[in-house]
Amino acid sequence: MYSKQEASQLRQEFWTAFGQYMQPILSAEGEKVNWINYKTGEKHIYFRMHADNKKAFIGIELSHPDPDIQQLYFEQFSELKKFLFAETEEEWDWVLHTYDGTGKQVSLIGTSLAPINIFKRDDWPALISFFKPRIMALDAFWRNVTYSFEALRK
């Protein structure tokens, strides 16, 4: 068992290592990108990567505070599901209206890897192998579909 400080330090070391590993990789548009803090350019649409002592998750988080508008975003992504599959080459989980760790209502489209433990350095290569192709696939997907969300901007 790790203290909160040790756990925080290990998490920070992993994400720093992942960021350094991904730094030379350009976006689908050939530009530099901060892969860990990916900016979609759309308010309330985030690409999330998370890992803990049980599993890793990567996906799209829809966090609009209005549940009806959040559902519209989710439905718009549903219309684009075949494009997401074309980039990821795998089926992802689709969850409308769940709650994040802070109790905020969100909708999620993503996939997980378990068992995996971010606190075990021996698991880091598997985590990197899990996150890298999927965040790159999300980038390529987003490049092709971002225009679809113009009508929902407010």
FIKOLZA-1660 file (N, C-alpha, C; in steps of 0.1 Angstrom, whole numbers, plus 5000, padded with zeros to 4 digits):
% residues 154
   i   px   py   pz ch aa at
   1 5008 4988 5000  A  M  N
   1 5000 5000 5000  A  M CA
   1 5009 5012 5000  A  M  C
   2 5005 5022 4992  A  Y  N
   2 5013 5035 4991  A  Y CA
   2 5006 5046 4999  A  Y  C
   3 5014 5055 5004  A  S  N
   3 5008 5067 5010  A  S CA
   3 5003 5075 4999  A  S  C
   4 4994 5085 5003  A  K  N
   4 4989 5094 4992  A  K CA
   4 5000 5101 4985  A  K  C
   5 5010 5105 4992  A  Q  N
   5 5021 5112 4986  A  Q CA
   5 5029 5103 4976  A  Q  C
   6 5031 5091 4980  A  E  N
   6 5038 5081 4972  A  E CA
   6 5030 5078 4959  A  E  C
   7 5017 5076 4961  A  A  N
   7 5008 5073 4950  A  A CA
   7 5008 5085 4940  A  A  C
   8 5007 5097 4946  A  S  N
   8 5007 5109 4937  A  S CA
   8 5020 5110 4929  A  S  C
   9 5031 5107 4936  A  Q  N
   9 5044 5108 4929  A  Q CA
   9 5045 5098 4918  A  Q  C
  10 5040 5086 4920  A  L  N
  10 5041 5075 4910  A  L CA
  10 5032 5079 4898  A  L  C
  11 5020 5084 4901  A  R  N
  11 5011 5088 4890  A  R CA
  11 5018 5099 4882  A  R  C
  12 5023 5109 4889  A  Q  N
  12 5030 5120 4882  A  Q CA
  12 5042 5114 4874  A  Q  C
  13 5049 5105 4879  A  E  N
  13 5061 5100 4871  A  E CA
  13 5056 5092 4859  A  E  C
  14 5045 5085 4860  A  F  N
  14 5040 5078 4849  A  F CA
  14 5035 5087 4838  A  F  C
  15 5027 5097 4842  A  W  N
  15 5022 5107 4831  A  W CA
  15 5033 5115 4825  A  W  C
  16 5043 5118 4833  A  T  N
  16 5055 5125 4828  A  T CA
  16 5062 5116 4818  A  T  C
  17 5064 5104 4821  A  A  N
  17 5071 5094 4812  A  A CA
  17 5062 5093 4799  A  A  C
  18 5049 5091 4801  A  F  N
  18 5041 5090 4789  A  F CA
  18 5041 5102 4780  A  F  C
  19 5041 5114 4787  A  G  N
  19 5042 5126 4779  A  G CA
  19 5055 5128 4771  A  G  C
  20 5066 5124 4778  A  Q  N
  20 5079 5124 4771  A  Q CA
  20 5079 5114 4759  A  Q  C
  21 5073 5102 4761  A  Y  N
  21 5073 5092 4751  A  Y CA
  21 5065 5097 4739  A  Y  C
  22 5054 5104 4742  A  M  N
  22 5045 5109 4731  A  M CA
  22 5049 5122 4725  A  M  C
  23 5058 5129 4731  A  Q  N
  23 5061 5143 4727  A  Q CA
  23 5065 5144 4712  A  Q  C
  24 5074 5134 4707  A  P  N
  24 5078 5136 4693  A  P CA
  24 5067 5132 4683  A  P  C
  25 5056 5127 4688  A  I  N
  25 5045 5122 4678  A  I CA
  25 5036 5134 4675  A  I  C
  26 5034 5136 4663  A  L  N
  26 5026 5147 4658  A  L CA
  26 5011 5143 4657  A  L  C
  27 5002 5153 4657  A  S  N
  27 4988 5150 4656  A  S CA
  27 4985 5145 4642  A  S  C
  28 4973 5141 4639  A  A  N
  28 4968 5137 4626  A  A CA
  28 4970 5148 4616  A  A  C
  29 4970 5161 4621  A  E  N
  29 4972 5172 4612  A  E CA
  29 4986 5176 4611  A  E  C
  30 4995 5168 4617  A  G  N
  30 5010 5171 4616  A  G CA
  30 5015 5182 4625  A  G  C
  31 5007 5185 4636  A  E  N
  31 5011 5195 4645  A  E CA
  31 5015 5189 4659  A  E  C
  32 5023 5197 4666  A  K  N
  32 5026 5193 4680  A  K CA
  32 5013 5193 4688  A  K  C
  33 5012 5184 4697  A  V  N
  33 5000 5183 4706  A  V CA
  33 5004 5178 4720  A  V  C
  34 4997 5183 4729  A  N  N
  34 4999 5179 4743  A  N CA
  34 4989 5167 4745  A  N  C
  35 4994 5155 4743  A  W  N
  35 4986 5143 4743  A  W CA
  35 4979 5140 4757  A  W  C
  36 4986 5144 4767  A  I  N
  36 4980 5141 4781  A  I CA
  36 4968 5151 4784  A  I  C
  37 4970 5163 4779  A  N  N
  37 4959 5173 4781  A  N CA
  37 4954 5177 4768  A  N  C
  38 4948 5168 4761  A  Y  N
  38 4944 5170 4747  A  Y CA
  38 4932 5180 4747  A  Y  C
  39 4934 5190 4738  A  K  N
  39 4924 5200 4737  A  K CA
  39 4915 5197 4725  A  K  C
  40 4902 5195 4727  A  T  N
  40 4893 5192 4716  A  T CA
  40 4889 5205 4709  A  T  C
  41 4890 5216 4716  A  G  N
  41 4885 5229 4711  A  G CA
  41 4870 5231 4713  A  G  C
  42 4863 5221 4719  A  E  N
  42 4849 5222 4722  A  E CA
  42 4847 5221 4737  A  E  C
  43 4839 5231 4742  A  K  N
  43 4836 5232 4756  A  K CA
  43 4828 5219 4759  A  K  C
  44 4831 5213 4770  A  H  N
  44 4823 5201 4775  A  H CA
  44 4826 5188 4768  A  H  C
  45 4836 5188 4759  A  I  N
  45 4840 5175 4753  A  I CA
  45 4855 5173 4756  A  I  C
  46 4858 5163 4763  A  Y  N
  46 4872 5160 4767  A  Y CA
  46 4876 5146 4763  A  Y  C
  47 4889 5144 4760  A  F  N
  47 4895 5131 4759  A  F CA
  47 4902 5128 4772  A  F  C
  48 4898 5117 4778  A  R  N
  48 4903 5114 4792  A  R CA
  48 4911 5101 4791  A  R  C
  49 4922 5102 4799  A  M  N
  49 4930 5089 4802  A  M CA
  49 4931 5089 4817  A  M  C
  50 4929 5077 4822  A  H  N
  50 4929 5075 4836  A  H CA
  50 4935 5061 4839  A  H  C
  51 4943 5060 4849  A  A  N
  51 4948 5047 4854  A  A CA
  51 4949 5047 4869  A  A  C
  52 4946 5036 4875  A  D  N
  52 4947 5034 4889  A  D CA
  52 4953 5020 4892  A  D  C
  53 4950 5015 4904  A  N  N
  53 4956 5002 4908  A  N CA
  53 4948 4990 4903  A  N  C
  54 4937 4993 4895  A  K  N
  54 4929 4982 4890  A  K CA
  54 4927 4982 4875  A  K  C
  55 4926 4994 4869  A  K  N
  55 4923 4994 4855  A  K CA
  55 4928 5008 4849  A  K  C
  56 4928 5008 4836  A  A  N
  56 4931 5020 4828  A  A CA
  56 4918 5023 4820  A  A  C
  57 4916 5036 4817  A  F  N
  57 4904 5040 4809  A  F CA
  57 4909 5051 4800  A  F  C
  58 4904 5050 4787  A  I  N
  58 4906 5061 4778  A  I CA
  58 4893 5063 4771  A  I  C
  59 4889 5075 4769  A  G  N
  59 4877 5078 4762  A  G CA
  59 4873 5093 4761  A  G  C
  60 4861 5094 4756  A  I  N
  60 4855 5108 4754  A  I CA
  60 4845 5110 4766  A  I  C
  61 4847 5122 4772  A  E  N
  61 4838 5126 4783  A  E CA
  61 4830 5138 4779  A  E  C
  62 4817 5136 4780  A  L  N
  62 4808 5147 4777  A  L CA
  62 4803 5153 4790  A  L  C
  63 4805 5166 4793  A  S  N
  63 4802 5171 4806  A  S CA
  63 4793 5183 4806  A  S  C
  64 4785 5185 4796  A  H  N
  64 4777 5197 4796  A  H CA
  64 4767 5196 4808  A  H  C
  65 4766 5207 4815  A  P  N
  65 4758 5207 4827  A  P CA
  65 4743 5205 4825  A  P  C
  66 4738 5208 4813  A  D  N
  66 4724 5205 4810  A  D CA
  66 4723 5191 4805  A  D  C
  67 4716 5182 4812  A  P  N
  67 4715 5168 4808  A  P CA
  67 4709 5166 4794  A  P  C
  68 4700 5175 4790  A  D  N
  68 4694 5174 4776  A  D CA
  68 4704 5177 4766  A  D  C
  69 4712 5187 4768  A  I  N
  69 4722 5191 4758  A  I CA
  69 4733 5180 4758  A  I  C
  70 4736 5175 4770  A  Q  N
  70 4746 5164 4771  A  Q CA
  70 4741 5152 4762  A  Q  C
  71 4728 5149 4763  A  Q  N
  71 4723 5138 4755  A  Q CA
  71 4724 5141 4740  A  Q  C
  72 4722 5154 4736  A  L  N
  72 4723 5158 4722  A  L CA
  72 4737 5155 4717  A  L  C
  73 4747 5159 4725  A  Y  N
  73 4761 5156 4722  A  Y CA
  73 4763 5141 4721  A  Y  C
  74 4758 5133 4730  A  F  N
  74 4759 5119 4730  A  F CA
  74 4753 5113 4717  A  F  C
  75 4741 5118 4714  A  E  N
  75 4734 5113 4702  A  E CA
  75 4742 5117 4689  A  E  C
  76 4749 5128 4689  A  Q  N
  76 4757 5132 4678  A  Q CA
  76 4769 5123 4677  A  Q  C
  77 4775 5119 4688  A  F  N
  77 4786 5110 4687  A  F CA
  77 4781 5096 4683  A  F  C
  78 4769 5092 4687  A  S  N
  78 4763 5080 4682  A  S CA
  78 4762 5079 4667  A  S  C
  79 4758 5090 4661  A  E  N
  79 4757 5091 4646  A  E CA
  79 4771 5089 4640  A  E  C
  80 4782 5092 4647  A  L  N
  80 4795 5091 4642  A  L CA
  80 4802 5078 4647  A  L  C
  81 4795 5069 4652  A  K  N
  81 4801 5057 4658  A  K CA
  81 4809 5049 4648  A  K  C
  82 4805 5048 4636  A  K  N
  82 4812 5041 4626  A  K CA
  82 4826 5047 4623  A  K  C
  83 4827 5060 4624  A  F  N
  83 4840 5067 4622  A  F CA
  83 4849 5064 4634  A  F  C
  84 4844 5064 4646  A  L  N
  84 4852 5061 4657  A  L CA
  84 4857 5046 4656  A  L  C
  85 4848 5037 4652  A  F  N
  85 4852 5023 4650  A  F CA
  85 4863 5022 4640  A  F  C
  86 4862 5030 4629  A  A  N
  86 4871 5029 4618  A  A CA
  86 4885 5033 4623  A  A  C
  87 4886 5043 4632  A  E  N
  87 4899 5047 4637  A  E CA
  87 4904 5038 4648  A  E  C
  88 4896 5033 4657  A  T  N
  88 4900 5025 4668  A  T CA
  88 4901 5010 4665  A  T  C
  89 4893 5006 4656  A  E  N
  89 4892 4992 4652  A  E CA
  89 4887 4983 4664  A  E  C
  90 4879 4989 4673  A  E  N
  90 4874 4981 4684  A  E CA
  90 4861 4988 4689  A  E  C
  91 4852 4980 4695  A  E  N
  91 4840 4985 4700  A  E CA
  91 4843 4991 4714  A  E  C
  92 4837 5003 4716  A  W  N
  92 4839 5010 4729  A  W CA
  92 4825 5009 4736  A  W  C
  93 4826 5012 4749  A  D  N
  93 4814 5013 4758  A  D CA
  93 4808 5027 4757  A  D  C
  94 4795 5027 4756  A  W  N
  94 4787 5040 4755  A  W CA
  94 4778 5041 4767  A  W  C
  95 4780 5051 4775  A  V  N
  95 4772 5053 4787  A  V CA
  95 4767 5067 4788  A  V  C
  96 4754 5068 4786  A  L  N
  96 4747 5081 4787  A  L CA
  96 4744 5083 4802  A  L  C
  97 4747 5095 4807  A  H  N
  97 4744 5099 4820  A  H CA
  97 4748 5090 4832  A  H  C
  98 4761 5091 4835  A  T  N
  98 4767 5084 4846  A  T CA
  98 4773 5095 4855  A  T  C
  99 4781 5092 4865  A  Y  N
  99 4787 5102 4874  A  Y CA
  99 4802 5099 4875  A  Y  C
 100 4809 5110 4875  A  D  N
 100 4824 5109 4876  A  D CA
 100 4827 5109 4891  A  D  C
 101 4840 5108 4894  A  G  N
 101 4845 5107 4908  A  G CA
 101 4841 5118 4917  A  G  C
 102 4837 5130 4911  A  T  N
 102 4833 5141 4920  A  T CA
 102 4817 5142 4921  A  T  C
 103 4810 5133 4915  A  G  N
 103 4796 5133 4915  A  G CA
 103 4789 5141 4904  A  G  C
 104 4797 5146 4895  A  K  N
 104 4792 5154 4884  A  K CA
 104 4786 5144 4873  A  K  C
 105 4775 5148 4867  A  Q  N
 105 4769 5139 4857  A  Q CA
 105 4776 5141 4844  A  Q  C
 106 4781 5130 4838  A  V  N
 106 4788 5130 4825  A  V CA
 106 4783 5118 4817  A  V  C
 107 4786 5119 4804  A  S  N
 107 4784 5107 4796  A  S CA
 107 4797 5103 4791  A  S  C
 108 4799 5090 4789  A  L  N
 108 4813 5085 4785  A  L CA
 108 4812 5075 4773  A  L  C
 109 4822 5076 4765  A  I  N
 109 4824 5067 4754  A  I CA
 109 4839 5063 4755  A  I  C
 110 4841 5050 4758  A  G  N
 110 4855 5047 4760  A  G CA
 110 4857 5032 4762  A  G  C
 111 4869 5029 4765  A  T  N
 111 4873 5015 4767  A  T CA
 111 4883 5014 4779  A  T  C
 112 4884 5002 4785  A  S  N
 112 4892 5000 4796  A  S CA
 112 4901 4988 4795  A  S  C
 113 4912 4988 4803  A  L  N
 113 4921 4977 4803  A  L CA
 113 4922 4973 4818  A  L  C
 114 4920 4960 4821  A  A  N
 114 4921 4955 4834  A  A CA
 114 4925 4940 4834  A  A  C
 115 4932 4935 4844  A  P  N
 115 4938 4943 4855  A  P CA
 115 4951 4949 4850  A  P  C
 116 4953 4961 4856  A  I  N
 116 4965 4968 4853  A  I CA
 116 4967 4978 4865  A  I  C
 117 4980 4981 4868  A  N  N
 117 4982 4989 4880  A  N CA
 117 4993 4999 4877  A  N  C
 118 4989 5012 4877  A  I  N
 118 4998 5023 4875  A  I CA
 118 5009 5024 4885  A  I  C
 119 5007 5018 4897  A  F  N
 119 5017 5019 4907  A  F CA
 119 5028 5008 4906  A  F  C
 120 5026 4999 4896  A  K  N
 120 5037 4989 4893  A  K CA
 120 5044 4994 4880  A  K  C
 121 5056 4998 4882  A  R  N
 121 5064 5002 4870  A  R CA
 121 5065 4991 4859  A  R  C
 122 5064 4979 4863  A  D  N
 122 5064 4968 4853  A  D CA
 122 5052 4969 4844  A  D  C
 123 5041 4975 4849  A  D  N
 123 5029 4976 4841  A  D CA
 123 5029 4988 4831  A  D  C
 124 5039 4997 4833  A  W  N
 124 5039 5009 4825  A  W CA
 124 5040 5007 4810  A  W  C
 125 5048 4997 4806  A  P  N
 125 5048 4995 4791  A  P CA
 125 5034 4991 4786  A  P  C
 126 5027 4983 4793  A  A  N
 126 5014 4979 4789  A  A CA
 126 5004 4990 4789  A  A  C
 127 5006 4999 4799  A  L  N
 127 4997 5011 4799  A  L CA
 127 5000 5020 4787  A  L  C
 128 5013 5022 4784  A  I  N
 128 5017 5030 4773  A  I CA
 128 5011 5024 4760  A  I  C
 129 5013 5011 4759  A  S  N
 129 5008 5004 4747  A  S CA
 129 4992 5005 4746  A  S  C
 130 4986 5006 4757  A  F  N
 130 4971 5008 4757  A  F CA
 130 4967 5022 4753  A  F  C
 131 4973 5032 4759  A  F  N
 131 4970 5046 4757  A  F CA
 131 4974 5051 4743  A  F  C
 132 4986 5048 4739  A  K  N
 132 4992 5055 4727  A  K CA
 132 4983 5053 4715  A  K  C
 133 4980 5041 4710  A  P  N
 133 4972 5040 4698  A  P CA
 133 4958 5045 4699  A  P  C
 134 4953 5045 4711  A  R  N
 134 4939 5050 4713  A  R CA
 134 4938 5065 4713  A  R  C
 135 4947 5072 4720  A  I  N
 135 4947 5086 4719  A  I CA
 135 4950 5091 4705  A  I  C
 136 4959 5084 4698  A  M  N
 136 4962 5088 4684  A  M CA
 136 4949 5086 4676  A  M  C
 137 4942 5075 4678  A  A  N
 137 4930 5072 4671  A  A CA
 137 4919 5083 4674  A  A  C
 138 4918 5087 4686  A  L  N
 138 4908 5097 4690  A  L CA
 138 4912 5110 4683  A  L  C
 139 4925 5113 4682  A  D  N
 139 4929 5125 4675  A  D CA
 139 4925 5125 4660  A  D  C
 140 4927 5113 4654  A  A  N
 140 4924 5112 4640  A  A CA
 140 4909 5113 4638  A  A  C
 141 4901 5106 4647  A  F  N
 141 4887 5106 4646  A  F CA
 141 4882 5121 4648  A  F  C
 142 4887 5128 4657  A  W  N
 142 4883 5141 4660  A  W CA
 142 4886 5151 4648  A  W  C
 143 4897 5149 4642  A  R  N
 143 4900 5157 4631  A  R CA
 143 4890 5156 4620  A  R  C
 144 4884 5144 4618  A  N  N
 144 4874 5141 4608  A  N CA
 144 4860 5145 4611  A  N  C
 145 4857 5146 4624  A  V  N
 145 4843 5148 4628  A  V CA
 145 4840 5161 4636  A  V  C
 146 4850 5169 4639  A  T  N
 146 4848 5181 4647  A  T CA
 146 4838 5190 4641  A  T  C
 147 4837 5191 4628  A  Y  N
 147 4827 5200 4622  A  Y CA
 147 4813 5196 4625  A  Y  C
 148 4811 5184 4629  A  S  N
 148 4797 5179 4632  A  S CA
 148 4791 5185 4644  A  S  C
 149 4800 5192 4652  A  F  N
 149 4795 5197 4665  A  F CA
 149 4793 5212 4664  A  F  C
 150 4795 5218 4653  A  E  N
 150 4793 5233 4651  A  E CA
 150 4779 5237 4655  A  E  C
 151 4769 5230 4651  A  A  N
 151 4755 5234 4654  A  A CA
 151 4752 5233 4669  A  A  C
 152 4759 5225 4676  A  L  N
 152 4757 5224 4691  A  L CA
 152 4764 5234 4699  A  L  C
 153 4773 5242 4693  A  R  N
 153 4780 5252 4701  A  R CA
 153 4771 5263 4706  A  R  C
 154 4772 5266 4719  A  K  N
 154 4764 5277 4724  A  K CA
 154 4773 5285 4734  A  K  C
% end
